[in-house]
Amino acid sequence: MVGLFKAVGGLVVAFAIVLAVSMLFIGGIGGFVAGLAAALFYAFCGAVIFTFGLMLEHLEAIRRDSATQSEMLTELLRRTPKTEPSHREATANNLDQLAQSNFRFKEI
């Protein structure tokens, strides 16, 4: 599916370029100016389609590698040396206070 979006986006951009060049040869500079709006519109649509394909490819890569990255992060957190115990105790106290608080958001 990702390849299809990227291919279609590339074809639409190529069509826009061919349209602009053909308008230049067929109608001279006047035809080029007239067809420029349509060519730019098609080029923009092709770029959006291609970008959507790239976004899907990126999301697939994130989904594929998320388990590995989670394991790496867990291992990194296990290896972290324990420095400044007073800082860790203060953080633990703050978390305990947040967990035990009765704070509620009120409507403004």
N, C-alpha and C positions, 0 to 999 in steps of 0.2 A: 504494500500500500504506500509506503514511504517513497519507494522508487517511482511509483506511478505519479504521485504528486510532484516530485521533482522533475520528472520527464515532461509532464503536461505544462508545468510552469516554464520550463526551458523552451518548449515548443511555442507557447504563447508569446514569450519575449522574442523569439526568432521571427514569428509571424509579424510582430510589431515592427521589427527592423526591416523585414522585407517589404511591408506595407509602406513605410516611410521612403525607402529607396525607390520603390516602384512609382510612388506618387511624384517623386522628383523627376524621374525619367519620362513619365507619361504627361504630366501637366506642367513641367518646368517648376520654377520657384513658386509660382502662384498655387499650383497643385500641391506642392510640398507643404506650404503654409496651411492650406485647407485641410490636408490629411494629417497634419502634425498632431492635432488634438486627439484624433482617433488613435494614432500610433502611440502617443504617450499614455492614453487610457489603457490600451492593450498591454503595453510594457509594464505599467503599474500593476494591472491584474495578474500578469504572469509572475512578477516579482512577489506578489502576495501569496500566490499558490506555491511557488518554490519555497518561500520562507515557511509556510505552513508545513511543507514536507520536511524541512530541516528541523522544525520544532518537534514534529512527531519522532524523527530519528533521535533527537536528543532525549526525549521522554522515554523512548525504548531503551536507550543506553542507561539512563538512570535506573529504570526498573530492573534491568538485567544485572547491574552492578551493585544494587542497594544491599543485598545480603552480604556480599563480600566487604563492602564498606562498613556495614554495621559490625561485622566481626572484627575488622581492623580497629575500629574505634573502641570496641569493648576491650580488646587486647591492650591498646594504648592506655586506656584508663586504668587497667590493672597494673601496668608497669610504672605508673606515675609514682615518683618517690614522695613519701609523706614529709613535707616540710611545713614548718610553722604550725604546730598543733593548736596554738591559741587561735589562729585564724580559722581552722577547721571547726573548733568548738563554737566560735562565735557564729559561724554559718549554720551549724547544727541548731544552735539556740534560736536563731532567726527563723529557720524552717519549722521548728517546733511551735514557735509563737504563731506563725502563719497557719499552721495546721489546727491549732486550738482556738484561734480567734473566732469571734462571732460577728465579724464584720460583714455587713450586707450593703450592697449598692442601693441607694435611695433614688427615687425619681426626682429630677430637678424641675 
